[in-house]
Amino acid sequence: MRSETAWLVERWQTMTLIRRAEERIAEMVETGEVRCPCHLYIGQEAVAAGVCAALTTADTVWGGHRSHGHYLAKGGSLAGLFGEVLLKATGCAGGRGGSMHLAAPEVGIPGTVPIVAGTVSLAGGAAFAYKLRGEDTVAVALFGDGALEEGHVHESMNLAALYRLPLVLICENNLYASHLHWSERRVADNLYRAGEFHSVPGERVDGNDVVAVHAAAQTAVKRARSGDGPTLIECRTFRWRGHVGASFDLDVGVERRGELAEWLPRDPLRRLADELIERGVLDLERREQAINDRVNTAVEQARAAPQAEPEPYMERQEALCAR
Amino acid sequence: MRTLTYAQAIREAHAQLLALDARVFVIGQGLWSPWYAGSSLEDLDREFGRARVVDTPVSENAVTGMALGAALAGLRPIVFHPRMDFMLLAMDPIVNQAANWSYLFGAPGAGRSGVPLVIRAVINRGGEQGAQHSQALHAMFMHLPGLKVVMPATPADAKGLLMAAVADPGPVLYIDDRWLYAESGEVSAEPFTVALGEAAVRRSGSDVTLIGISWMARECLRAAGMLESEGIDAEVIDLRSLKPWDKERVAASVARTGRAVVADGGWRTAGASAEIAAEIGERVFDHLLAPVARVTLPDTPAPASRTEEQAYYPGAEQIAAAARALLERGTAGRIKRAAA
């Protein structure tokens, strides 16, 4: 029982770190200090925390444009995240990508990209490599509900099933693709069944319940590791902020349907904190202060770092492509 | 030295790569069929197993993305597109992902790898196959920073450039041409590489430089033979690599001859020939006796009927005619400039 509580405290710490770091990024977006497009994950933290808790460091996580949470949950450096959103040379991608291009290969984040579902087939390829080399490593693709509208995701599911690849597909269904509600994009609310035709089993879980997400991810990871192929998990959740930027419940200039009022009480972090308090964990405030201190330190480190410079950029491009 | 056909040379490169490096695998459509790849991949699946020679479902996009993901995970994939036209379904993994990846995620000092991916595409035109089975799209890919492009014209280069592409940190697009498959030439039996970015002078000459890409390099050599009988001494350069391309060797040759014909089996507008002509103008303008001439496809889709095909695809005759026209201008261009 004690160890279960300790495990929950760790998840709470991860989720709190994501929340506080992103709230700080939101402030920096509002003041204009952060200028690159930032797609915030606030409200969805239980998915990244639950999934990554089922993985080893060697397992890889392949994200997209909304991947601050994936990066931090997998163990990416906090200073590297702030450095990257500020386009500093110390950023996790050397200040060459910004918020949408995070990388921490040392902890299993090869690179995140904003082309919707752009890394799903790449995750499949990594899984192919692990299998060919006889390793028991697993690749996890995390993507939004809009990604299942991309054809190559279906190609990838078929290939992964056919070759029994150690791949886990996590669909974070936050109900909106940019500003369009799912009902404006699909007839049926059935994303977890998207793999059926490709022999990829699917499951739907409460994406705001870190324990439920972790349990489903653990089953899928076990299945992948034992050579039985891919699984699709639809995590139902909601992002509190707009598609891009800091504003609440407003998507690229389009008002949503007011669901935020329903979703705020389902706050995954509050739920977990309540559970921990019930279990007699009394030091959350102290822990939260320590996390705030880490965020402050990382922001100061990033602010002090030099801006990414044009010189090495040009040289590198020339070296890559010219003679 | 032994003689191999171009297709046999490609097959030998694959076989040696698969034998020498456990990280190498081949994936794409038609790998288990002699129909798609000619003899260029014949029986590799029997020799090396179908786990490393993978014939795939009809999913160009995800298969190319998978090859990229496998490269990022430490393998050395060769992803095969038996017709370049179909490779357009894989533009995202090639253009957005592979070509940008090293720049985005290859920050120095972070111990991060390159993108050791080879994409092999085949130009497979003629035979009344029509507009969507005939396209030579190399110029589109030559445009992209971060992607290397090679187009071998001889059996030796077909082997050496493939082995170099797999050894390169990449990504590399390797484009071969079905019209060249039966060409034969000497090829070393040992594994060897041909440096990416280096052109080959196939014939030395002093009156005009003929610069050919892939099949058109062969046509340039034929044109040089025709011109020789007329007393015109043509130098022939086989470009071999399109990105990077050997600007120095081309410029040095044109500086000497004062005349250049660029022969490319792609379209004219914004084509590879346009880039090469512009670079020649920038580098050796003062040595030019005449404008750079281009022999290309007309700016129209590929026709299907055999009579239209004959008119559509230029060859040695058109290259020789372009060279003659340059010679007929004499040295007037230079004299006018000197007088001004």
Chai-1 contact restraints between the chains, C-beta under 6 A:
chainA,res_idxA,chainB,res_idxB,connection_type,confidence,min_distance_angstrom,max_distance_angstrom,comment,restraint_id
A,A93,B,L104,contact,1.0,0.0,6.0,A-B,restraint_1
A,A93,B,F105,contact,1.0,0.0,6.0,A-B,restraint_2
A,G94,B,A107,contact,1.0,0.0,6.0,A-B,restraint_3
A,R96,B,L104,contact,1.0,0.0,6.0,A-B,restraint_4
A,G97,B,L104,contact,1.0,0.0,6.0,A-B,restraint_5
A,H101,B,L104,contact,1.0,0.0,6.0,A-B,restraint_6
A,A103,B,F105,contact,1.0,0.0,6.0,A-B,restraint_7
A,P105,B,R112,contact,1.0,0.0,6.0,A-B,restraint_8
A,P110,B,L72,contact,1.0,0.0,6.0,A-B,restraint_9
A,G111,B,F105,contact,1.0,0.0,6.0,A-B,restraint_10
A,I115,B,D92,contact,1.0,0.0,6.0,A-B,restraint_11
A,I115,B,N96,contact,1.0,0.0,6.0,A-B,restraint_12
A,S121,B,A62,contact,1.0,0.0,6.0,A-B,restraint_13
A,S121,B,G65,contact,1.0,0.0,6.0,A-B,restraint_14
A,S121,B,M66,contact,1.0,0.0,6.0,A-B,restraint_15
A,L122,B,G65,contact,1.0,0.0,6.0,A-B,restraint_16
A,L122,B,L68,contact,1.0,0.0,6.0,A-B,restraint_17
A,L122,B,G69,contact,1.0,0.0,6.0,A-B,restraint_18
A,G124,B,M66,contact,1.0,0.0,6.0,A-B,restraint_19
A,G125,B,M66,contact,1.0,0.0,6.0,A-B,restraint_20
A,G125,B,A67,contact,1.0,0.0,6.0,A-B,restraint_21
A,G125,B,L68,contact,1.0,0.0,6.0,A-B,restraint_22
A,G125,B,G69,contact,1.0,0.0,6.0,A-B,restraint_23
A,G125,B,A70,contact,1.0,0.0,6.0,A-B,restraint_24
A,A126,B,G69,contact,1.0,0.0,6.0,A-B,restraint_25
A,A126,B,A73,contact,1.0,0.0,6.0,A-B,restraint_26
A,F128,B,M66,contact,1.0,0.0,6.0,A-B,restraint_27
A,F128,B,A70,contact,1.0,0.0,6.0,A-B,restraint_28
A,A129,B,A70,contact,1.0,0.0,6.0,A-B,restraint_29
A,A129,B,A73,contact,1.0,0.0,6.0,A-B,restraint_30
A,A129,B,L75,contact,1.0,0.0,6.0,A-B,restraint_31
A,H152,B,N61,contact,1.0,0.0,6.0,A-B,restraint_32
A,H152,B,A62,contact,1.0,0.0,6.0,A-B,restraint_33
A,E155,B,S59,contact,1.0,0.0,6.0,A-B,restraint_34
A,E155,B,N61,contact,1.0,0.0,6.0,A-B,restraint_35
A,E155,B,A62,contact,1.0,0.0,6.0,A-B,restraint_36
A,S156,B,A62,contact,1.0,0.0,6.0,A-B,restraint_37
A,L159,B,A62,contact,1.0,0.0,6.0,A-B,restraint_38
A,Q317,B,P145,contact,1.0,0.0,6.0,A-B,restraint_39
A,L320,B,G146,contact,1.0,0.0,6.0,A-B,restraint_40
A,C321,B,P145,contact,1.0,0.0,6.0,A-B,restraint_41
A,A322,B,P244,contact,1.0,0.0,6.0,A-B,restraint_42
A,R323,B,G197,contact,1.0,0.0,6.0,A-B,restraint_43
A,R323,B,P244,contact,1.0,0.0,6.0,A-B,restraint_44
